């Protein structure tokens, strides 16, 4: 699939100012979509949305997904054909610090966007973006499939399991006639240029490298499915487009890398240090902390067999592209240009 499908389509994106959301909006604007975003006020610290050059090419609404009235007002003004729901509280450790806030955003935010769709007649295709952490994790060496039980352990993971169940209920209760095609996508860990979040391994690596300090790795032996941010975003756009044209594609999909790119955090940081150069190194500083999954990967055969989808960039490519983007940023270079260059290279692969 190329992105020409989106030319002239009215697309509503929640969480558009986040890391994934900013890359997604850049892709959609570049494809000629009529994009409306809805998200919280931008943080005062550096953020990708302010850098990516789409603010004047789309409609950006500031609001909280927990505020149904404000969300509904923005939604009704946009009259979208397509909705991608990315708004979330996405950090595991933050969910331990403030579980109530995490559940309110991740569960009621999903209810509210589905209420907007339920009470409108404009939407044909909806995708709820969740996470690979929705599954009950048995620390298996094989990947989880879409029919495995949903029961995330920590408040973040569990709230996204609940978000999945809310979506399933609305789909069965209100959209069984097929007028709105509804899917969820459960993606693994993503890396890429412009992620400035706290408590994520690659942004932590970059902050340490900027300061010329060793990278502190708190759990180098945990295994995760790492992929470049463009991998799941392309998959989201592919799912949404195909189910827009044929509702039989509406389903629940894992989106992750091949098994060879499910690596330990230590191996990931090794790749980063090698690409960054300048003698960059890391230290193992395990200091305990709240429970997080130690071993986690996805079986993505359903996405592959349904759509003929394959990952395009391996984890080494993902790290290389992230470092390339970051060095352009640190040199005060052209951020929209490097984003477009990487999008075009990815689509041409």
Secondary structure, DSSP 4 states (H G I P E B T S, - for coil): --GGGGTT-EEEEETTTSHHHHHHHHHHHHTT-EEEEEEPPPPSS--HHHHTT-GGGSEEEE--TT-HHHHHHHHHHH--SEEEE------HHHHHH-HHHHHIIIIIHHHHHHHHHHT-S---EEEEE--GGGB-----SS-B-TTSPB--SSHHHHHHHHHHHHHHHHHHHH-TTSSSEEEEEEE-EEE-TT---TT-HHHHHHHHHHTT-PEEES-TT-EEEEEEHHHHHHHHHHHHHHHHH-GGG-SEEEE---GGGEEEHHHHHHHHHHHH-TT--EEE-----S---SB--B--HHHHHHH-----S-HHHHHHHHHHHHHHHHTT--HHHHHHHHHHHHHH-
